[in-house]
Amino acid sequence: MTYVIAQPCVDVKDRACVEECPVDCIYEGKRMLYIQPDECVDCGACEPVCPVEAVFFEEDVPEDWEPFVAANVTFFDDLGSPGSAGQLGPLNRDAEYVATLPPATS
């Protein structure tokens, strides 16, 4: 099990979770942030600092946002486990599910 970032992060990317993560496993895509499941140590530090409440323990993702569990995994299909999000910086891509979502509205 790991933590998952869901719908509220799309087109927001506040990054408070990135700053709090002790293992640098939160990667920045074009439209949202993603947690690398193999690098996450399940510490939960990211969850309470998210101002839009987009971070969930995998088993607690609301049913409507269940596709984000797979999106967090597929984002890393080609990327693998680089070991440090900070060294890569923002990536100009998203999981296909996220890329096809309509723009978030305020």
C-alpha atoms as an extended CHARMM CRD file, in Angstrom:
* protein
*
       106  EXT
         1         1  MET       CA              0.0000000000        0.0000000000        0.0000000000  PROA      1               0.0000000000
         2         2  THR       CA              1.0170000000        3.5650000000       -0.5860000000  PROA      2               0.0000000000
         3         3  TYR       CA             -0.3750000000        7.0620000000       -0.7240000000  PROA      3               0.0000000000
         4         4  VAL       CA             -2.1600000000        8.3520000000       -3.8300000000  PROA      4               0.0000000000
         5         5  ILE       CA             -2.8000000000       11.8510000000       -5.1280000000  PROA      5               0.0000000000
         6         6  ALA       CA             -6.2680000000       12.3410000000       -6.6080000000  PROA      6               0.0000000000
         7         7  GLN       CA             -8.5710000000       14.7650000000       -8.4590000000  PROA      7               0.0000000000
         8         8  PRO       CA             -8.2090000000       17.8820000000       -6.2740000000  PROA      8               0.0000000000
         9         9  CYS       CA             -4.5430000000       18.1850000000       -7.3290000000  PROA      9               0.0000000000
        10        10  VAL       CA             -5.3020000000       18.3690000000      -11.0640000000  PROA      10              0.0000000000
        11        11  ASP       CA             -4.3070000000       21.8180000000      -12.3640000000  PROA      11              0.0000000000
        12        12  VAL       CA             -3.4770000000       22.9500000000       -8.7960000000  PROA      12              0.0000000000
        13        13  LYS       CA             -0.1180000000       21.3540000000       -7.8420000000  PROA      13              0.0000000000
        14        14  ASP       CA              0.3180000000       23.2370000000       -4.5590000000  PROA      14              0.0000000000
        15        15  ARG       CA              3.5620000000       21.3220000000       -3.7770000000  PROA      15              0.0000000000
        16        16  ALA       CA              3.2020000000       21.4890000000        0.0410000000  PROA      16              0.0000000000
        17        17  CYS       CA              3.3620000000       17.6910000000        0.0020000000  PROA      17              0.0000000000
        18        18  VAL       CA              6.6030000000       17.7630000000       -1.9960000000  PROA      18              0.0000000000
        19        19  GLU       CA              8.2480000000       19.9780000000        0.5970000000  PROA      19              0.0000000000
        20        20  GLU       CA              7.0870000000       17.6900000000        3.4280000000  PROA      20              0.0000000000
        21        21  CYS       CA              8.0730000000       14.3460000000        1.8630000000  PROA      21              0.0000000000
        22        22  PRO       CA             11.1830000000       12.9870000000        3.6220000000  PROA      22              0.0000000000
        23        23  VAL       CA             12.0860000000       10.5900000000        0.7740000000  PROA      23              0.0000000000
        24        24  ASP       CA             11.5050000000       12.8790000000       -2.2530000000  PROA      24              0.0000000000
        25        25  CYS       CA              9.0460000000       10.4650000000       -3.9100000000  PROA      25              0.0000000000
        26        26  ILE       CA              6.4690000000       12.9890000000       -5.1480000000  PROA      26              0.0000000000
        27        27  TYR       CA              7.0110000000       13.7640000000       -8.8170000000  PROA      27              0.0000000000
        28        28  GLU       CA              5.5630000000       16.6840000000      -10.7380000000  PROA      28              0.0000000000
        29        29  GLY       CA              3.6780000000       15.9650000000      -13.9320000000  PROA      29              0.0000000000
        30        30  LYS       CA              2.2630000000       18.5290000000      -16.3230000000  PROA      30              0.0000000000
        31        31  ARG       CA             -1.1200000000       18.8140000000      -14.5650000000  PROA      31              0.0000000000
        32        32  MET       CA             -0.7050000000       17.1450000000      -11.1740000000  PROA      32              0.0000000000
        33        33  LEU       CA              1.6920000000       15.5010000000       -8.7270000000  PROA      33              0.0000000000
        34        34  TYR       CA              2.2770000000       11.7380000000       -8.4510000000  PROA      34              0.0000000000
        35        35  ILE       CA              3.6310000000        9.5370000000       -5.6620000000  PROA      35              0.0000000000
        36        36  GLN       CA              6.0930000000        6.8750000000       -6.8120000000  PROA      36              0.0000000000
        37        37  PRO       CA              4.6510000000        3.7610000000       -5.1030000000  PROA      37              0.0000000000
        38        38  ASP       CA              7.9740000000        1.9170000000       -4.8210000000  PROA      38              0.0000000000
        39        39  GLU       CA              9.7300000000        4.9050000000       -3.2440000000  PROA      39              0.0000000000
        40        40  CYS       CA              6.9660000000        5.9160000000       -0.8110000000  PROA      40              0.0000000000
        41        41  VAL       CA              7.6730000000        4.7700000000        2.7510000000  PROA      41              0.0000000000
        42        42  ASP       CA              4.0490000000        5.2890000000        3.8670000000  PROA      42              0.0000000000
        43        43  CYS       CA              4.9780000000        7.8690000000        6.4760000000  PROA      43              0.0000000000
        44        44  GLY       CA              1.8640000000        9.9430000000        5.7670000000  PROA      44              0.0000000000
        45        45  ALA       CA              3.6260000000       13.3060000000        6.0610000000  PROA      45              0.0000000000
        46        46  CYS       CA              2.1470000000       14.4390000000        2.7420000000  PROA      46              0.0000000000
        47        47  GLU       CA             -1.5040000000       13.8960000000        3.6360000000  PROA      47              0.0000000000
        48        48  PRO       CA             -2.1570000000       16.5270000000        6.3390000000  PROA      48              0.0000000000
        49        49  VAL       CA             -0.2700000000       19.3360000000        4.5530000000  PROA      49              0.0000000000
        50        50  CYS       CA             -2.2370000000       19.1510000000        1.2890000000  PROA      50              0.0000000000
        51        51  PRO       CA             -4.4130000000       22.2830000000        1.2280000000  PROA      51              0.0000000000
        52        52  VAL       CA             -6.8750000000       20.7620000000       -1.2770000000  PROA      52              0.0000000000
        53        53  GLU       CA             -7.0870000000       17.3530000000        0.4690000000  PROA      53              0.0000000000
        54        54  ALA       CA             -5.9060000000       15.4110000000       -2.5820000000  PROA      54              0.0000000000
        55        55  VAL       CA             -3.6740000000       12.8810000000       -0.7970000000  PROA      55              0.0000000000
        56        56  PHE       CA             -5.1550000000        9.5960000000        0.4260000000  PROA      56              0.0000000000
        57        57  PHE       CA             -3.9060000000        6.2970000000        1.7080000000  PROA      57              0.0000000000
        58        58  GLU       CA             -4.5400000000        3.9160000000       -1.1990000000  PROA      58              0.0000000000
        59        59  GLU       CA             -7.3450000000        2.0510000000        0.5850000000  PROA      59              0.0000000000
        60        60  ASP       CA             -9.0700000000        5.3450000000        1.4810000000  PROA      60              0.0000000000
        61        61  VAL       CA             -9.3250000000        6.9070000000       -1.9920000000  PROA      61              0.0000000000
        62        62  PRO       CA            -12.9770000000        7.9350000000       -2.5250000000  PROA      62              0.0000000000
        63        63  GLU       CA            -14.7750000000        5.7030000000       -5.0190000000  PROA      63              0.0000000000
        64        64  ASP       CA            -15.2550000000        8.5570000000       -7.5190000000  PROA      64              0.0000000000
        65        65  TRP       CA            -11.4780000000        9.0620000000       -7.6220000000  PROA      65              0.0000000000
        66        66  GLU       CA            -10.5030000000        5.3850000000       -7.7940000000  PROA      66              0.0000000000
        67        67  PRO       CA             -9.0110000000        5.8300000000      -11.3370000000  PROA      67              0.0000000000
        68        68  PHE       CA             -6.2720000000        7.9510000000       -9.7570000000  PROA      68              0.0000000000
        69        69  VAL       CA             -4.8440000000        4.8560000000       -8.0450000000  PROA      69              0.0000000000
        70        70  ALA       CA             -4.0020000000        3.3810000000      -11.4550000000  PROA      70              0.0000000000
        71        71  ALA       CA             -2.9610000000        6.7920000000      -12.8300000000  PROA      71              0.0000000000
        72        72  ASN       CA             -0.3820000000        7.1570000000      -10.0350000000  PROA      72              0.0000000000
        73        73  VAL       CA              1.0780000000        3.7770000000      -11.0050000000  PROA      73              0.0000000000
        74        74  THR       CA              0.9730000000        4.1650000000      -14.8090000000  PROA      74              0.0000000000
        75        75  PHE       CA              2.6930000000        7.5540000000      -14.6090000000  PROA      75              0.0000000000
        76        76  PHE       CA              5.8160000000        5.5950000000      -13.6390000000  PROA      76              0.0000000000
        77        77  ASP       CA              5.5210000000        2.8280000000      -16.2730000000  PROA      77              0.0000000000
        78        78  ASP       CA              8.2090000000        4.3680000000      -18.4950000000  PROA      78              0.0000000000
        79        79  LEU       CA              9.9150000000        6.4140000000      -15.7980000000  PROA      79              0.0000000000
        80        80  GLY       CA             10.4640000000        3.6010000000      -13.3290000000  PROA      80              0.0000000000
        81        81  SER       CA             11.8780000000        4.4650000000       -9.9230000000  PROA      81              0.0000000000
        82        82  PRO       CA             14.4150000000        7.2790000000      -10.4150000000  PROA      82              0.0000000000
        83        83  GLY       CA             14.9910000000        7.6320000000       -6.6740000000  PROA      83              0.0000000000
        84        84  SER       CA             14.6860000000       11.4040000000       -6.4400000000  PROA      84              0.0000000000
        85        85  ALA       CA             11.9470000000       13.6360000000       -7.7650000000  PROA      85              0.0000000000
        86        86  GLY       CA             14.0020000000       16.7470000000       -7.0610000000  PROA      86              0.0000000000
        87        87  GLN       CA             16.7660000000       15.6510000000       -9.4170000000  PROA      87              0.0000000000
        88        88  LEU       CA             14.3070000000       15.2240000000      -12.3110000000  PROA      88              0.0000000000
        89        89  GLY       CA             12.2790000000       18.3780000000      -11.8050000000  PROA      89              0.0000000000
        90        90  PRO       CA              8.8840000000       18.9270000000      -13.4670000000  PROA      90              0.0000000000
        91        91  LEU       CA              8.0030000000       16.4770000000      -16.2220000000  PROA      91              0.0000000000
        92        92  ASN       CA              6.0490000000       17.5800000000      -19.2700000000  PROA      92              0.0000000000
        93        93  ARG       CA              3.6320000000       14.6490000000      -19.2260000000  PROA      93              0.0000000000
        94        94  ASP       CA              0.8580000000       13.0260000000      -17.2300000000  PROA      94              0.0000000000
        95        95  ALA       CA             -0.7870000000        9.6400000000      -16.9130000000  PROA      95              0.0000000000
        96        96  GLU       CA             -3.1870000000        9.2280000000      -19.8350000000  PROA      96              0.0000000000
        97        97  TYR       CA             -6.2140000000        9.3400000000      -17.5270000000  PROA      97              0.0000000000
        98        98  VAL       CA             -5.1380000000       12.7260000000      -16.1380000000  PROA      98              0.0000000000
        99        99  ALA       CA             -4.1030000000       14.1410000000      -19.5100000000  PROA      99              0.0000000000
       100       100  THR       CA             -7.6010000000       13.5400000000      -20.8880000000  PROA      100             0.0000000000
       101       101  LEU       CA             -9.4670000000       15.1990000000      -18.0070000000  PROA      101             0.0000000000
       102       102  PRO       CA            -11.1420000000       18.5400000000      -18.7080000000  PROA      102             0.0000000000
       103       103  PRO       CA             -9.3880000000       21.5870000000      -17.2100000000  PROA      103             0.0000000000
       104       104  ALA       CA            -10.1390000000       22.1310000000      -13.5320000000  PROA      104             0.0000000000
       105       105  THR       CA            -12.4440000000       25.0170000000      -12.7260000000  PROA      105             0.0000000000
       106       106  SER       CA            -12.0400000000       27.3130000000       -9.7530000000  PROA      106             0.0000000000
